[in-house]
Amino acid sequence: MPALDGADEAASDASGSWQAWQRTLAFALKHGLEPRLSDYPDLVDGLESLLQELEGIADDPSLNVFMPKLRAFMIKLELQSQQEGRLATGLANLLKLMLDNVAELNRSDEYLLGQVGSLQEILSHEPLSMQQIYQLETSLKEVIRKQGMLKSSLDEAASSLRALLDRFVSRLALMTDSTDEFHGKIQAHSEKLKQMPNVDELGGIIGSLMEDTSIMQLDLTRSRDELVSAKEQVEAAEHRIRELETALEAASAKVKEDQLTGAYNRRGLAEYFQREIGRAERTAAPLSIALIDVDNFKQLNDRYGHLAGDDALKYLVDTIKHSLRPADIVARFGGEEFVILMPDTPETEAVQTVQRLQRELTKTFFLANNDKLLITFSAGVARWHLGEQESDVLERADHAMYQAKINGKNRVCSAEDMPG
């Protein structure tokens, strides 16, 4: 009898355990899946049917009937998920085509090209993260707001300039008319002098001539003053337009910057890279790049948090900017990777420049939660060769940087020294 009691107890425990799993599965399906299926009524109906059937499962045979239905539902869910992925990819591709077309049709519109370039850069990231999209949305909203204000002011200044030019032309026309009228009067006085029968009438003709000359002088003086005033207003309007255009270019440049560090982003890097490649092709000047990667960045993030990691990246970029020449640029390539573009710089000199940066970086400590840390990086340096694309030289620099990591980190390797 005790053995029988033990079996009953075991059966009771098994039943209780199954009921717990049953409730857990029902909770997961109900609260984990159903809220995400609101746009798909057929899937919601299928899930509700499964949940009702799940409540009635009491033995293995009923479970064996339920499992194929659950698998079929999961397959249907997976197919729907794949369809959403294809839809998102298709929409992204359509947006890329639209952006390419907008850029092609507006090559002279720098501020618009800057915005398009940032969108293209974000769309090139796979997979897209919501953080990237939100960051770009915030940046573009601010840029669009500033550019809207600047464009409005620019349009007003241009309208004022056009009005002043119209006034200038009108005054010139009036001056021409006045001059023609004056010449006509002089001609009439001359004819009177020729036909004058006696000297007694000379005084009247001279008086009329002096009066007409005085009126013409007043007209010329007034016209001169108005033209001088118009010229000053035109110069002021032109100066205002130049200021607005400069401000507009500055606002547009913001979309080429990495929002965290203030370095250029990949869009800005691509633009400068193409410009310097064109110059190197024309002048045969050397062009070198360095691809750098912060050492042990993941450990820094894990131990001190992402805010400390962000501060470390800003500290790195500030140090680089203060150490480089004005012609050099630094761009964030992704994560903790950065690219330094060095025009007119042979590869050996570029290696020395990056090594100097490493020494400069270790002269001071970086503070993270009151801990003094040394920030180091590994780097690969490569020189651009005639006929290469940006991606080609970056790939060679990446291989050299990887070798620097293998060699023990906090090192610089040259692509020219790499085997093969």
C-alpha positions in Angstrom: 0.0 0.0 0.0 2.8 2.5 0.7 4.2 1.8 -2.8 0.8 2.7 -4.3 0.7 5.9 -2.3 4.1 6.8 -3.6 2.9 6.2 -7.2 -0.1 8.4 -6.6 2.1 11.1 -5.2 4.4 11.0 -8.2 1.4 11.1 -10.6 0.1 14.1 -8.7 3.5 15.9 -8.9 3.7 15.1 -12.6 0.3 16.5 -13.1 1.1 19.7 -11.2 4.3 20.1 -13.1 2.5 19.7 -16.4 -0.1 22.3 -15.4 2.7 24.7 -14.5 4.3 24.3 -18.0 0.9 24.5 -19.6 0.2 27.9 -17.9 3.7 29.1 -18.8 3.3 28.2 -22.5 -0.1 29.8 -22.6 1.2 33.0 -21.0 4.1 33.1 -23.5 1.8 32.6 -26.5 -0.8 35.1 -25.2 1.4 37.9 -24.0 4.5 37.3 -26.1 3.0 36.7 -29.5 -0.5 38.1 -29.6 0.4 41.8 -29.1 2.7 41.6 -32.2 0.0 40.1 -34.4 -2.6 42.9 -34.2 -2.1 43.6 -37.9 -2.8 40.0 -38.9 -6.3 38.9 -37.9 -5.9 35.4 -39.3 -2.9 34.8 -37.1 -4.7 36.1 -34.1 -7.6 33.7 -34.7 -5.2 30.8 -35.1 -3.4 31.7 -31.9 -6.7 31.9 -30.0 -7.7 28.5 -31.3 -4.3 27.1 -30.1 -4.8 28.6 -26.6 -8.2 27.1 -26.3 -6.9 23.7 -27.3 -4.0 24.0 -25.0 -6.3 24.4 -22.0 -7.8 21.0 -22.8 -4.6 19.0 -23.0 -4.5 16.4 -20.2 -2.5 13.5 -21.5 0.1 12.5 -24.1 -2.3 11.6 -26.9 -3.9 15.1 -26.8 -0.4 16.6 -26.6 0.6 14.7 -29.7 -2.4 16.1 -31.5 -1.6 19.6 -30.3 2.1 19.8 -31.2 1.7 19.5 -35.1 -0.8 22.3 -35.0 1.6 24.4 -32.9 4.5 23.7 -35.4 2.2 24.6 -38.3 1.3 27.9 -36.7 5.0 28.7 -36.0 5.8 28.0 -39.7 3.1 30.3 -40.8 4.4 32.9 -38.3 7.9 32.5 -39.7 6.7 32.9 -43.3 4.9 36.1 -42.3 8.1 37.4 -40.6 10.1 36.7 -43.7 7.5 38.5 -45.7 7.8 41.6 -43.5 11.6 41.4 -43.9 11.3 41.3 -47.7 8.8 44.2 -47.5 11.2 46.3 -45.4 14.1 45.4 -47.7 12.0 46.4 -50.7 11.0 49.7 -49.2 14.6 50.4 -48.3 15.7 49.7 -51.9 12.9 52.0 -53.2 14.1 54.7 -50.9 17.7 54.2 -52.0 16.6 54.6 -55.7 14.6 57.7 -54.8 17.5 59.2 -52.9 19.9 58.5 -55.8 17.5 60.2 -58.2 17.1 63.2 -55.9 20.9 63.6 -55.6 21.3 63.3 -59.4 18.7 66.0 -60.0 20.1 68.4 -57.4 23.8 68.2 -57.8 24.2 72.0 -57.1 22.1 71.9 -54.0 24.8 71.2 -51.3 22.5 71.3 -48.3 20.1 68.8 -49.9 22.9 66.6 -51.0 24.2 66.5 -47.4 20.8 65.3 -46.1 20.5 62.7 -48.9 24.0 61.5 -48.2 23.3 60.9 -44.5 20.2 58.9 -45.4 22.1 56.8 -47.8 24.8 56.1 -45.2 22.2 55.0 -42.7 20.5 52.7 -45.3 23.9 51.1 -46.1 24.1 49.7 -42.6 22.8 46.1 -42.3 20.9 45.4 -40.2 19.4 48.8 -39.5 19.1 49.7 -35.9 16.3 51.9 -34.5 19.0 53.9 -32.6 20.6 54.8 -36.0 17.2 55.8 -37.5 16.2 57.9 -34.4 19.6 59.6 -34.4 19.4 60.5 -38.0 15.8 61.7 -37.6 16.8 64.0 -34.8 19.8 65.3 -36.7 17.8 65.9 -39.9 14.9 67.6 -38.1 17.4 70.1 -36.6 19.2 70.7 -39.9 15.9 71.1 -41.8 14.7 73.6 -39.2 17.9 75.7 -39.5 18.0 75.4 -43.2 14.4 76.5 -43.5 15.1 79.6 -41.5 18.3 80.3 -43.5 16.6 79.6 -46.9 13.8 82.0 -46.0 16.3 84.7 -45.0 18.3 84.1 -48.1 15.2 84.4 -50.3 14.3 87.7 -48.6 17.8 89.0 -49.2 17.7 88.0 -52.8 14.3 89.6 -53.3 15.6 92.8 -51.8 18.6 92.7 -54.1 16.3 92.3 -57.1 14.1 95.2 -56.0 17.2 97.4 -55.6 18.4 96.5 -59.1 15.0 97.3 -60.5 15.1 100.6 -58.8 18.6 101.2 -60.2 17.5 100.5 -63.7 14.4 102.7 -63.4 16.5 105.6 -62.1 18.9 105.2 -65.0 16.0 105.3 -67.4 14.7 108.5 -65.7 18.2 110.0 -66.0 18.3 109.2 -69.7 14.9 110.8 -70.2 15.9 113.9 -68.2 19.1 114.2 -70.2 17.3 113.9 -73.5 14.8 116.6 -72.3 17.7 118.9 -71.2 19.4 118.4 -74.6 16.1 119.3 -76.3 15.8 122.5 -74.3 19.5 123.5 -75.0 18.8 122.9 -78.7 15.7 125.2 -78.5 17.7 127.9 -76.7 20.4 127.7 -79.3 17.8 128.1 -82.1 16.4 131.2 -80.3 19.8 132.7 -80.1 20.4 132.2 -83.8 17.1 133.9 -84.6 17.3 136.7 -81.9 16.6 140.0 -83.7 18.2 142.2 -81.0 20.3 142.1 -77.8 17.4 143.1 -75.6 15.9 139.5 -75.7 19.3 137.9 -74.7 18.6 138.3 -71.0 15.4 136.3 -71.2 17.1 133.5 -73.1 20.0 133.4 -70.6 17.6 133.3 -67.7 15.7 130.4 -69.1 18.9 128.6 -69.9 20.2 129.1 -66.3 16.9 127.8 -64.9 16.9 124.7 -67.1 20.5 124.0 -66.2 19.8 124.4 -62.5 16.8 122.0 -62.7 19.1 119.5 -64.6 21.8 119.8 -61.9 19.2 119.1 -59.2 18.0 116.1 -61.0 21.5 114.8 -61.4 22.3 115.4 -57.8 19.2 113.6 -56.6 19.9 110.7 -59.0 23.5 110.5 -57.8 22.4 110.4 -54.2 19.8 107.7 -54.9 22.2 105.6 -56.9 24.8 105.9 -54.1 22.2 104.8 -51.6 21.1 102.0 -53.8 24.7 100.9 -54.3 25.2 100.8 -50.5 22.0 98.8 -50.1 23.1 96.3 -52.8 26.5 95.8 -51.1 24.7 95.2 -47.8 22.3 92.7 -49.4 25.2 90.9 -51.1 27.1 90.8 -47.8 24.0 89.4 -46.1 23.6 86.8 -48.8 27.2 85.7 -48.4 26.7 85.4 -44.6 23.5 83.3 -45.1 25.2 81.0 -47.7 28.1 80.4 -45.3 25.6 79.6 -42.5 23.7 77.3 -44.8 26.9 75.5 -45.8 27.7 75.1 -42.1 24.3 73.7 -41.3 24.6 71.3 -44.2 28.0 70.2 -43.0 26.4 68.9 -39.8 24.9 66.0 -41.6 28.4 64.9 -42.6 29.5 64.7 -38.9 29.3 61.9 -36.4 26.9 63.1 -33.8 28.8 61.6 -30.9 32.4 62.5 -31.5 32.3 65.4 -33.9 34.5 63.5 -36.4 33.3 63.1 -40.0 30.9 60.3 -40.6 31.2 57.8 -43.5 29.4 60.2 -45.8 31.9 63.0 -45.0 34.8 60.6 -45.4 33.6 59.4 -48.8 33.3 63.0 -50.0 36.7 64.1 -48.9 38.3 60.8 -50.0 37.0 61.3 -53.6 38.1 64.9 -53.6 41.7 64.0 -52.4 41.8 61.1 -54.9 41.0 63.5 -57.7 43.7 65.9 -56.5 46.3 63.0 -56.2 45.5 61.9 -59.7 46.1 65.4 -61.0 49.2 66.2 -59.1 50.7 62.7 -58.5 50.9 63.6 -54.8 51.0 60.8 -52.2 47.8 60.0 -50.3 47.8 57.8 -47.2 45.2 56.6 -44.8 45.2 55.0 -41.4 42.5 52.7 -40.0 42.6 52.7 -36.2 40.7 50.5 -33.8 40.5 51.2 -30.0 42.1 48.4 -28.0 40.0 46.5 -25.5 37.0 48.8 -26.1 34.5 46.1 -25.3 36.0 45.4 -21.9 35.9 49.2 -21.2 32.2 49.3 -22.1 31.4 46.2 -20.1 33.2 47.4 -17.0 32.5 51.1 -16.9 29.4 51.4 -19.1 28.5 52.8 -22.5 28.7 56.4 -21.3 32.3 55.9 -20.4 32.9 54.2 -23.7 31.4 57.2 -25.5 33.6 59.6 -23.5 36.6 57.6 -24.5 35.8 57.9 -28.2 35.3 61.6 -27.8 38.6 61.9 -25.9 40.4 59.9 -28.7 39.0 62.2 -31.5 39.8 65.4 -29.6 43.4 64.2 -29.2 43.7 63.2 -32.9 42.2 66.6 -34.0 44.7 68.6 -31.9 47.6 66.5 -33.3 46.9 66.5 -37.0 47.6 69.0 -39.7 44.7 71.2 -40.9 44.7 69.3 -44.2 44.2 65.9 -42.4 40.8 64.7 -41.4 39.5 62.0 -39.0 36.2 60.2 -39.6 34.3 57.6 -37.6 34.2 54.4 -39.7 31.9 52.5 -37.3 31.9 51.6 -33.6 35.3 52.1 -32.2 37.0 52.3 -35.7 38.2 55.5 -37.2 39.9 56.6 -40.4 42.6 59.3 -40.7 43.0 60.7 -44.2 46.4 62.3 -44.8 47.0 64.1 -48.2 50.5 64.7 -49.5 51.8 62.1 -47.1 54.0 59.1 -48.0 53.2 55.8 -46.2 56.4 55.9 -44.1 55.6 59.4 -42.9 52.0 58.4 -42.2 53.2 55.5 -40.0 55.3 58.0 -38.1 52.3 60.4 -37.7 50.1 57.6 -36.3 52.9 56.5 -33.9 53.2 60.0 -32.7 49.4 60.0 -32.1 49.8 56.9 -30.0 52.5 58.5 -27.8 50.4 61.7 -27.5 47.4 59.6 -26.4 49.3 57.9 -23.6 50.7 61.2 -22.2 47.5 61.7 -20.1 45.1 59.4 -18.4 41.5 59.0 -19.3 39.3 59.1 -16.2 36.5 56.5 -16.0 34.6 56.4 -12.7 37.7 58.0 -11.1 39.9 55.2 -12.5 42.9 56.3 -14.5 43.0 54.5 -17.8 45.3 54.6 -20.8 43.5 54.5 -24.1 45.4 52.8 -26.9 44.7 51.8 -30.4 46.0 49.5 -33.1 46.4 50.9 -36.6 47.0 49.9 -40.2 48.4 52.4 -42.7 48.1 52.2 -46.5 48.9 54.4 -49.4 46.4 55.0 -52.2 47.6 53.7 -55.6 46.5 55.0 -58.9 43.4 53.3 -60.1 42.3 52.2 -56.7 38.9 52.8 -55.2 38.3 54.0 -51.7 37.3 50.4 -50.7 40.5 49.0 -52.0 42.8 51.1 -49.9 40.6 50.7 -46.9 40.7 46.9 -47.2 44.5 46.9 -47.3 44.6 49.2 -44.3 42.2 46.9 -42.5 44.5 43.9 -43.1 47.4 45.8 -41.7 45.4 46.9 -38.6 44.4 43.3 -38.0 48.1 42.4 -38.1 48.8 45.1 -35.5 46.2 43.5 -33.2 47.9 40.1 -33.6 51.3 41.6 -32.9 50.1 42.7 -29.4 47.9 45.8 -29.9 49.0 49.5 -29.5 51.0 49.0 -32.6 51.0 50.4 -36.2 51.5 48.2 -39.2 52.1 49.3 -42.8 50.2 47.6 -45.7 53.4 47.7 -47.7 55.1 45.4 -45.2 52.3 42.8 -45.4 53.1 39.6 -47.1 51.5 38.9 -50.5 
